[in-house]
Each structure stands twice: as C-alpha cells, then as structure tokens.
Amino acid sequence: MAVIDIKTQDQFSELTTSDVNDKLIVLYFHTSWAEPCKTMNEVIKALSDEPANSQTRFLAIDADENAEISELFEVTAVPFIVFIKDGIILKELSGADSKEVVKALNQFTGNSGQPSGQIAAASGAEHVQPEETEEELSARLKQLTGAAPVMLFMKGTPSEPKCGFSRQMVGILREHQVRFGFFDILKDDSVRQGLKAYSDWPTFPQLYISGEFQGGLDIIKESLEEDPEFFQHTINAN
C-alpha cells in the first residue's frame, strides 16, 4: 500500500477511523527541513511497498503543515512514528532508527525476518562506513548542527532520554513549544567525541540554533532566567 500524504485534518480523521478493520496504522510525522527525515522518507516508502505490509496503512504527516494533528500526538521532534491499532497507540518512536521501525512493524504485523534489500539500501544499512578523516568529520558535524533550525544533541531520544540532563533539556524545549531536531550521540561515537571539540564543550546535551552553539543545560537555564523569551529572540535573530 502506497504511503498516503495527509493534507487535511478531515482526511486524517477519515483514514484513521473508516474501514480500519483491525488494520495497523503507521503515522509518520516529518518536515521538509529536518535532515533525518530524508532517510526516513525512503525507509517508510520501502516498507509500504513490501507485500508483507499490504494490509498496513501508512500515513505521512508534515508536522508543520498539520499543526493540530502534531499537537494531538505531542510531536516536538521529527522523525516521529506512531503505531496504532483499534484506536490504541501501541508504540511511539522518535528518531531515524530504521531498525527500530522495522522491528516494531514486524512485532505488530506478525511478520518476521530481516529487512529486504530495498529497505536496507534506503536506510544505508548495506554500506560500511569508512573511517572519517578530521576534515570529513568536521564537515559532517557542521551539516548535523545545521540540520534543523534548532538541533539538540542528547543521550537517547526525546521519547526515551538516557540521562537526566537530556530529559530536562527536552522538557524545557517542550515547555517553550520549541520544535527541534535531535541527534542521539550514543549511537555515533565519532559525533559524540568530535562534537566536544567542535563545540568546545565537554558534556551533553548540547543545543544549537541556526548552526550556532548555544550551550548545555545550565547555560540554557541561565539564558531563560535572564530572558524568558530567549528561544524566540534567538531563533528570530537567525
């Protein structure tokens, strides 16, 4: 079944309530500006093309253009994927980990086995990355820090932070209704170590706005104490 792009809230309501018949529904929230969504776009498309998933309904939702739907599911970071069946949310996944998406899909559809070559190719799983040079890593860090207007480098994901400091930073961003991209530094040691030197900051989480390093948790807290509109002013200034 092809991925269906959601354009209106009425269309969304129709496709999530009509003719579902015990059907698994996969909601894929994305934006045009978040770099990780480019990879996940291909993964979701490849999954929808799999014959084993022919009874699964895949809905792609632009989180910016469908703000009411995004708020309904409390989407503050993309990619964000929700698995629904019989009106019940079975699982939510935040981030671009294709293996976790495939694992959850297999779990709820009863499918088994490894991802097809098409899915592996879309996610980049078939390729062994050669060791990066310092110049290549620096270029990748520059791209990552500017991948979204607001980028959070954290331990874990917004839905499952792996440390209290990251959890607090996510809470602050959500409290101030800041939409952000994120990168789980626990899944890439090159980024984890390289960003310490790139930012000249030894700990995580680290927050970037428009590609500019803003600080860690304590600095962000201090900035908000001095200026409660810190996020709005900083984002607008860039």
C-alpha positions in Angstrom: 0.0 0.0 0.0 1.4 3.4 -1.0 2.2 6.0 1.6 -0.7 8.5 1.9 0.2 12.1 2.3 -2.2 13.8 4.8 -3.3 17.2 3.6 -6.2 18.0 6.0 -7.5 17.0 9.4 -10.7 15.7 7.9 -8.7 13.4 5.6 -6.7 12.2 8.7 -9.8 11.5 10.7 -11.4 9.6 7.8 -8.3 7.4 7.2 -7.8 6.6 10.9 -11.4 5.7 11.7 -13.0 4.5 8.5 -12.6 0.9 7.1 -9.7 0.1 9.6 -11.0 -3.4 10.3 -8.2 -4.4 12.7 -5.7 -2.7 10.4 -2.4 -1.5 11.7 -1.9 2.3 11.0 1.5 3.9 10.9 1.7 7.6 11.4 4.9 9.1 10.1 5.5 12.8 11.2 8.1 14.6 9.2 9.2 18.1 8.0 10.9 19.3 4.9 13.8 21.0 6.9 14.8 18.1 9.1 17.7 16.2 7.6 17.0 12.9 9.3 13.6 12.8 7.6 15.2 12.5 4.2 16.5 9.0 5.1 13.3 8.0 6.9 11.2 9.1 3.9 12.8 6.4 1.8 12.5 3.8 4.6 8.8 4.4 5.1 8.2 4.2 1.3 10.2 1.0 1.1 8.2 -0.5 4.0 4.9 0.4 2.4 6.0 -1.3 -0.8 6.7 -4.6 1.0 4.0 -7.2 0.1 4.0 -8.4 3.7 2.8 -4.9 4.8 0.0 -4.7 2.2 -2.7 -4.5 5.0 -0.9 -1.8 6.9 -2.0 1.8 6.3 1.0 4.3 6.2 0.1 8.0 6.6 2.7 10.7 6.1 2.1 13.9 8.0 4.0 17.1 7.6 4.3 18.2 11.2 4.5 21.9 10.3 1.5 21.9 7.8 -0.7 19.8 10.1 -0.1 21.5 13.5 -3.3 20.4 15.0 -2.5 16.7 14.4 1.0 17.2 15.6 -0.2 18.8 18.8 -2.7 15.9 19.3 0.2 13.5 19.4 2.6 15.9 21.2 5.1 15.9 18.3 8.0 18.1 19.1 10.8 16.3 17.2 10.9 14.6 13.8 11.0 12.0 12.5 8.3 10.7 14.8 6.4 7.5 14.2 3.2 6.2 15.9 1.8 2.7 15.5 -2.0 2.5 16.1 -4.4 -0.4 16.0 -8.1 -0.5 17.0 -7.8 3.1 18.2 -5.0 2.3 20.6 -1.4 3.7 20.4 0.8 0.6 20.5 4.2 2.4 20.3 5.8 5.7 19.5 9.3 6.1 18.1 11.3 9.3 17.9 14.3 9.4 15.6 15.6 7.9 12.4 16.5 4.4 13.5 15.2 2.2 10.7 16.0 -1.0 12.6 13.6 0.0 15.4 10.9 0.9 12.9 11.2 -2.5 11.2 11.3 -4.3 14.5 8.1 -2.6 15.7 6.3 -3.1 12.4 7.2 -6.8 12.4 6.0 -7.1 16.0 2.6 -5.6 15.3 2.0 -7.3 12.0 3.4 -10.7 12.9 5.9 -10.6 10.1 9.4 -11.9 10.7 12.8 -11.9 9.0 15.4 -9.3 8.1 14.7 -6.1 6.2 14.6 -6.5 2.4 17.5 -5.2 0.3 15.3 -2.3 -0.7 14.8 -1.2 3.0 18.4 -1.8 3.9 19.5 0.3 0.9 17.1 3.1 1.9 18.4 3.2 5.4 22.1 2.8 4.4 22.4 -0.5 6.3 24.1 -2.1 3.4 27.1 0.2 3.5 30.1 0.0 5.8 31.2 3.5 6.5 35.0 4.0 6.1 36.8 5.8 8.9 36.4 9.5 8.6 39.2 12.0 8.4 39.2 15.0 10.7 38.1 17.2 7.8 35.3 14.8 6.9 34.1 14.6 10.5 34.2 18.4 10.8 32.1 18.8 7.6 29.6 16.2 8.9 29.3 18.0 12.3 28.7 21.3 10.5 25.9 19.6 8.5 24.4 18.0 11.6 24.4 21.1 13.7 22.6 23.0 11.0 20.2 20.1 10.0 17.3 21.8 11.7 16.7 25.4 12.9 17.0 24.0 16.5 19.2 20.9 17.0 19.6 19.1 20.2 22.5 16.6 20.7 21.4 14.4 23.5 21.8 10.9 25.1 18.8 8.9 23.8 15.7 10.3 22.1 13.1 12.8 23.2 10.7 9.9 24.0 13.4 7.9 25.8 16.1 10.1 27.2 19.1 8.2 28.5 20.2 10.7 31.2 18.5 13.2 33.5 20.2 16.2 31.9 18.9 15.3 28.4 15.4 14.7 29.9 15.5 18.2 31.4 16.5 19.8 28.2 13.7 18.1 26.3 11.3 19.2 28.9 12.5 22.8 28.6 12.1 22.8 24.8 8.6 21.3 25.0 7.6 23.7 27.8 8.5 26.6 25.5 6.9 24.9 22.5 10.1 24.8 20.5 10.1 22.4 17.6 13.5 20.8 17.3 15.6 18.2 15.5 17.8 15.9 17.6 20.7 13.5 17.3 21.3 10.6 19.7 25.1 10.8 20.4 25.1 7.4 22.0 24.6 5.8 18.5 27.7 7.5 16.9 30.8 7.7 19.0 32.6 9.8 16.3 29.9 12.5 16.7 29.9 12.1 20.5 33.7 12.7 20.7 34.0 15.1 17.8 31.3 17.4 19.0 33.1 18.0 22.3 36.0 19.6 20.4 33.7 21.2 17.7 31.6 23.0 20.3 34.5 23.3 22.8 32.1 21.9 25.4 32.8 18.6 27.2 29.3 17.4 28.2 25.9 16.7 26.8 23.2 17.7 26.0 24.3 20.5 23.6 21.9 22.8 21.9 22.4 24.5 18.5 20.2 27.2 17.0 20.7 28.0 13.3 24.0 26.2 13.4 25.3 28.2 16.3 26.2 26.5 19.7 24.0 27.9 22.5 25.3 25.9 25.4 24.4 23.0 27.7 21.6 22.6 30.2 22.9 25.0 32.8 23.7 27.7 30.2 20.2 27.4 28.6 18.6 27.6 32.1 20.6 30.8 32.8 19.7 32.3 29.4 16.0 31.7 30.1 16.3 33.2 33.6 17.8 36.4 32.1 15.4 36.4 29.1 12.2 34.3 29.3 11.8 34.8 25.5 15.3 33.6 24.8 14.3 30.9 22.3 12.0 33.3 20.3 14.6 36.1 20.3 17.5 33.8 19.3 15.5 31.9 16.6 14.2 35.2 15.1 17.7 36.8 15.2 19.0 34.0 13.0 
